[in-house]
Amino acid sequence: MTEADYFTAYEVIEKIDGLNSLSTLNKWANFIQKECHYTFHLAYGKNACHKQIRHFSTEEIKKLQEVVYLIPKMGRDNALRTLFDVHHTYNTMNHQELAMAIFNSFQLHMEEKEKLITALSKQCHELNNQCMDLRQRIYTLEKLNDTEQDHPTSGWFRRKR
């Protein structure tokens, strides 16, 4: 993403309905970073102090707008965890659902590895074929060289007795 795709906190407050305070947005962002292990985009400010300022992407703004709607139903912490915490879905699963999620993740990982292995085996097979072709060419060149040395041609270098 480019720098134009990110917005400052002041711009985010204007875009989100129901969020009126910069301190509320900062509290939410601090909670998200500490509790959900989520990192926001940081860029240096254009003011004199040149310190890093937190910037928000359009996707994060959409999630924060959803948080505003979910807070009355779920509460602030649960709403923020639901939308920003990657591990929240795993923490709320029961044993069987978690086992299925792990199995599916493992299955996808294995399929990717199998594709990689087949691609590497094809490449290995092609390299073996090239090696065999090169060996055959070397063998024919050596044979050709041997036959030329076995039959000396008549010429000025031939020893006369």
C-alpha positions in Angstrom: 0.0 0.0 0.0 1.1 3.5 -0.6 1.2 6.3 1.8 -2.1 7.7 0.3 -3.9 4.5 1.3 -3.4 5.3 5.0 -5.2 7.8 7.2 -4.3 9.7 10.3 -6.4 9.5 13.5 -8.1 12.8 12.8 -9.2 11.6 9.4 -10.4 8.3 10.9 -12.6 10.1 13.4 -14.3 12.0 10.5 -14.9 8.7 8.6 -16.3 6.6 11.4 -19.9 7.3 12.6 -20.3 7.0 16.3 -16.6 7.7 17.1 -16.2 11.2 18.3 -13.1 11.2 20.4 -9.4 10.9 19.6 -8.7 9.5 23.0 -11.3 6.7 22.4 -9.6 5.8 19.1 -6.2 5.8 20.8 -7.5 3.6 23.6 -9.0 1.1 21.1 -5.7 1.1 19.1 -3.6 0.5 22.2 -5.9 -2.3 23.3 -5.7 -3.9 19.8 -1.9 -3.7 19.8 -1.5 -5.0 23.3 -4.2 -7.6 23.6 -4.7 -8.7 20.0 -1.0 -8.5 19.0 -2.0 -6.5 15.9 0.3 -3.8 14.4 -0.8 -0.7 12.7 1.2 1.1 10.0 3.6 3.7 11.5 4.9 6.7 9.6 6.8 9.7 10.5 4.8 12.9 11.1 5.2 16.0 9.1 5.6 18.2 12.1 8.8 19.4 13.8 9.2 16.5 16.2 9.4 13.8 13.5 8.0 11.1 15.7 6.2 8.1 14.4 2.4 8.4 14.1 -0.1 5.5 13.9 -1.9 5.4 10.5 -5.0 3.3 9.6 -5.8 1.6 6.4 -9.2 1.5 4.8 -9.7 -2.1 5.9 -8.9 -1.1 9.5 -11.4 1.8 9.3 -14.1 -0.6 8.1 -13.3 -2.9 11.0 -13.5 0.0 13.5 -16.8 1.0 12.0 -18.1 -2.6 12.7 -16.7 -2.3 16.3 -18.9 0.8 16.8 -22.0 -1.3 15.8 -20.9 -4.4 17.8 -20.1 -2.6 21.1 -23.7 -2.5 22.3 -24.2 -6.2 21.6 -20.8 -7.7 22.7 -19.0 -5.1 24.7 -15.8 -3.2 23.7 -13.2 -5.9 24.4 -15.1 -8.8 22.7 -15.9 -6.6 19.7 -12.3 -5.6 19.3 -11.0 -9.1 19.8 -13.5 -10.6 17.3 -12.4 -8.3 14.5 -8.7 -7.8 15.2 -7.4 -10.8 17.1 -6.2 -13.6 14.8 -6.3 -16.2 17.6 -9.7 -15.2 18.9 -11.5 -17.7 16.7 -9.3 -20.5 17.9 -9.8 -19.5 21.6 -13.6 -19.7 21.2 -13.7 -23.1 19.5 -14.6 -26.3 21.3 -12.2 -29.3 21.1 -13.8 -30.9 18.0 -13.9 -27.7 16.0 -10.3 -26.9 16.9 -9.2 -30.4 15.9 -10.9 -30.0 12.5 -9.4 -26.5 12.0 -5.9 -27.9 12.8 -6.5 -30.9 10.5 -7.7 -28.6 7.6 -4.7 -26.3 8.2 -2.4 -29.3 8.1 -4.1 -30.7 5.0 -3.6 -27.3 3.2 0.1 -27.2 4.3 0.6 -30.8 3.0 -1.0 -30.0 -0.4 1.3 -27.1 -0.8 4.3 -29.2 0.1 3.2 -32.0 -2.4 2.9 -29.4 -5.2 6.4 -28.2 -4.3 7.8 -31.7 -4.2 6.2 -32.6 -7.6 7.7 -29.5 -9.2 11.1 -30.2 -7.7 10.9 -33.9 -8.9 10.1 -32.7 -12.4 13.0 -30.3 -12.3 15.3 -33.1 -11.1 14.1 -35.4 -13.8 14.8 -32.8 -16.5 18.3 -32.2 -15.0 19.0 -35.9 -15.1 18.0 -36.1 -18.7 20.2 -33.1 -19.5 23.1 -34.8 -17.7 22.6 -38.0 -19.6 22.5 -36.1 -22.9 25.8 -34.3 -21.9 27.4 -37.6 -21.0 26.4 -39.0 -24.3 27.8 -36.0 -26.2 31.1 -36.3 -24.2 31.3 -40.0 -25.0 30.8 -39.4 -28.7 33.3 -36.5 -28.7 35.9 -38.8 -26.9 35.3 -41.6 -29.4 35.7 -39.1 -32.3 38.9 -37.8 -30.8 40.3 -41.3 -30.3 39.6 -42.3 -33.9 41.4 -39.3 -35.1 44.4 -40.0 -33.0 44.5 -43.7 -34.1 44.7 -42.9 -37.8 47.4 -40.4 -38.4 47.1 -38.6 -41.6 49.8 -38.1 -44.1 51.5 -34.8 -43.7 54.7 -33.0 -43.3 55.1 -34.2 -39.6 55.2 -37.8 -40.6 58.5 -39.4 -39.9 60.3 -40.9 -42.8 62.6 -43.9 -42.3 
